């Protein structure tokens, strides 16, 4: 069973915020939350977003 980081309502809220932000730093932080909710590892998140771990 896949463990979720966010509830469905929280996930929808984060995705809405992410879609509506123009601030790159906020977009990246919100993206990390979405990727954690998708059960991605820190290494996968860093690679996907082009960040250092």
C-alpha positions in Angstrom: 0.0 0.0 0.0 1.3 3.4 -1.0 1.6 5.9 1.9 0.6 9.4 1.1 2.2 12.5 2.6 -0.8 14.7 2.0 -4.6 14.2 2.1 -6.5 14.6 -1.1 -7.7 18.0 -0.1 -4.2 19.2 0.9 -2.8 17.8 -2.4 -5.4 19.7 -4.4 -4.7 22.9 -2.4 -0.9 22.6 -2.9 -1.3 21.9 -6.7 -3.6 24.9 -7.0 -1.1 27.1 -5.2 1.7 25.8 -7.4 -0.3 26.5 -10.6 -1.0 30.0 -9.5 2.3 31.2 -8.2 4.8 33.3 -10.1 7.5 33.0 -7.4 10.1 30.4 -8.5 11.2 29.6 -4.9 7.6 29.0 -3.8 6.9 26.9 -6.9 10.0 24.7 -6.1 8.9 24.2 -2.5 5.4 23.3 -3.5 6.8 20.9 -6.1 8.8 19.2 -3.4 5.6 18.6 -1.4 3.9 17.1 -4.5 6.9 14.9 -5.3 7.1 13.7 -1.6 3.4 12.8 -1.9 4.2 10.8 -5.0 6.7 8.8 -2.8 9.7 10.1 -4.6 13.1 9.8 -2.8 15.2 12.8 -2.0 17.6 11.8 -4.7 14.7 11.5 -7.3 13.3 14.9 -6.2 16.7 16.6 -6.5 17.3 15.1 -9.9 13.8 16.0 -11.2 14.1 19.6 -10.0 17.8 20.0 -10.8 18.7 20.6 -7.2 21.6 19.5 -5.0 20.4 17.1 -2.3 
